Structure formats: structure tokens, C-alpha cells
């Protein structure tokens, strides 16, 4: 049996358009049932949200142990890699009495409306907080063996070192029987123990849906390392593949490692820090500038160097900026083009890049195949949403 302590929240996304009641806890419990047998979800659930929670538990077949709370919490995403807007705002969310969870295998997530004090033999902890990650031990939780699964920002918050790997090393030094898995998005993850560090690759997918991918990763660790007691490096490899499959299909059912191998997922080599992306796109109004800013930020979060004409050259007459833009393009080994609107400058940059043999990924949501005839015919890759465009760009390179 696996116990899950995690939130059950309303989630909406604008691009792609989705809405559901999952949260980390609900998604993990739903995913585990197909492979783990009995699963118990411990969560705070308000009275208005209770019918949705019961429907989710009944549909997937896990047991729900509810602690009442005062309000339903909703996460709203502009796109599936975005930091969500939380409703109600964080300062208006009341903290409730901690949940108490005791079991052999426990998957504990961070909460907004409280915390979970857990005591287990093999425990996986995912703090799930871009703002204030709670150290596992601070609330009195105990684990014979502990794996902390955290992204780079959360790992730095927990270890208080300048970078994620140094923070992970510090955590494993200071706490016995503790390992840290540092998630790095398109760059894979690091498994850090007291004696070793192992880079696990990410796996390429044609589509990328980011909401909940980290939940699935931690869930797979709880299954493979927690219940099945597999080696942690093997478990992290399984988790990386399981998360990739989820990103592509949005399917919540975990499948066995042997079945994952049959899906054709291919690992991605680490990103060379010398690689550079040319970000092509118009920036003549606030909407266009917002998209350029957001895309640039997301590319940089993936560890990529970005040349942005807006940021690196600026605005001015064509005679002043065209040569600088094209020189910047020649120094890049891939292009991400924001193509909706078919801006003439962006179209020109795509053609220039293809003539140089530089791969182009184009974010397109409004243009027709007829309008894209030359783009498709010249070998450009079309991405239908921003998250997919970001990851496909991270995985692409010249040659």
C-alpha cells in the first residue's frame, strides 16, 4: 500500500485549454492505482470541492481520507510551463492543522493550506513550492530512508547554497539516509547521494504538457524506489520516461518499465552551454512584447543562451539593426520563431536560417497549411503551443 499526502486543487490552463480537479495529491493517487494496488490519498478538501474529490476517487479507485478545510483552491495557468496564479491569493489562505500520515511507503507533497507530518519507512518528498519550500523535517516528519524530489529553485531554497547541485550535496551531507533528485526540465535530472551523482537524461516527446509532469515524476519514484525497492538511479530513469510519456499523452496511468521501453522514447543528450537560440518574432505592441519576454524567460529556464533582437539589439531603422540581427542569427545554432501574424521580419529570418542549415521551430496557432507552405516545405518544425515550442527548441540543434 502507498499513502499519498497531497493537495487536491482545481486547475485551469489557457494554452492549451484545460480544466480539472487534480492537484499533486489527486494526480499521484490516480496514477498509482493501476500499478500499486491499494492507494490512500490524505488531503484537505473543502465542502464545495468534496463531490469532485469523491468522483475522482471513485473513478480511479483510490481511498480518500479527507480533512475539512475552509476554502477550495484554484491554480490558473496561462500556459503549461507558467507559474500559476493562485486563487484565493496566498495571503488569504488559512493554514490548517497538519495531517498525520503513518505508513511503510509514503509520497508527501507540499500543501498551501497546511502540511503533512509523516512517519514512514521509505518516503518521497516533493515540496511543490516556487515560493517557500518547507524542509521535510521542520514539522516533525520522520523517514528511515528519504528521497527529496525538487526542482532547481526548490533545492536551492532547501540547501541554501548558490546553486542546486551544491545545495543537494549539502542536504545529503547533513541528513543521514537522504538522497536528492534535482529536476532540470529538458536537461533531465541529477540523482545526488552521499557517495555519488548521476545525470539522468530527459526523453524527447512530440508534444509537451507541463502541468503535473513533476507530480508524475515523483509518483514514479514512490512506486519504483518506494514500493518496489529498486535502485534509485533506475527509479529516476523510469520516472524520467514516465514523465515524458505523460507530457506527450496526458495519460495518468503508469505503465511498467518494459512497456515504457516499447514506446520509442529516446534520451536527450545534455545541452551544450555554448549553444544559442535565436528568438525571432515581432515586438510592435504589448501583446507581442509579452510573448517575446515570456518565451525568452522560459528558454533561459531550460539552461539555453538566447539571442533576442529586442533585448540584444533593440529598436531602430532597418539600416541600423538588420545587420546586427543577422550577425546574431549566424552565431546561433537553432531558431525559435513566433510566427503567428506572419511578420515579414520573422519570415525573412526563417528563410535566412534555413539557407544556413539552422533548424527552425515555429510556434504557430493561427496560420493555415497554405500560409505555411514554404515554412513546412523548407523543413521547419511546427509547434502548436508554447510549452512544446520551448522543449522542442531545447532538444534541437544544428547538424
KARALIN-V244685 format. One line per field, one symbol per residue. burial: + if it has 16 or more other ideal C-beta (glycine too) atoms within 10 Angstrom, else -. A space follows every 50 residues. Layout:
BEGIN
burial=???
END
This chain:
BEGIN
burial=-++++++++++++--+---+++++++++++++++++--++++++++--+- -++--++--+-+-+-++-+-+++++-++++++-+-+------+----++- +-+-++++++++++++++-+-++++++++---++-+----+-+-++++++ ++-++++++----++-++++++--+--++++++++++++++++------+ +++++-+++++++++++++++++++++--+-++-++++++++++++++-+ -+-+--+--+----+--+--+---+++++++++----+--++-+++-++- ++++++++++--+-----------++-++--+++++++++--+-+++-++ -+++---+++++++-------+--+----++++-++++++++++++---
END
